[in-house]
């Protein structure tokens, strides 16, 4: 084992620190102090062990969502595989993104055996029956991966997987406080026309906890998460109120 610095060490620390700056508002939204009969702490006070433990799963949800948001778009993955097909020697350099190597491994074959039977050939660093991939097999695997991705693609933009992760994990955290997630519609005027916006305690909670994640995504030019989508996923199957 070689010890290396985690790529997520600094971002996760920053996200947690930013959550701590809003800890009183966040934990109050979850009823943390009220349920324990604790007074609202001074904003300048140190974070207690109990507050730290309560914020940990929230930070974990944000980090998982940030990682999911980095998923390589299909168009970029196809373009990378197309380059491998045109220049199979580029694959042997072992400098391709993990998503490309994974797609190649799932569609690699030496001859007529089932796909991925000899997936270890792709990694080249595993024990067992390993062969150096022939350039023709590299090209065939790249083409098979491209065809598979294109066959599974749906029209329109692919949903951001981070939204579903946040709906599941933050939804469970919010429900764990004893509150229900409902979709309340509030009439309002916008641009001179009557419309409605969705409001409620869960919206308020999300507005507080999503700030560090949205900032990280913006700085890294990644697609933002969408509050409306998160709430919709969290309430699927539940009637709007």
Beta strands, then each sheet from edge to edge (+ up, - down):
strand 1: 184-190
strand 2: 193-199
sheet 1: 1+ 2-
end
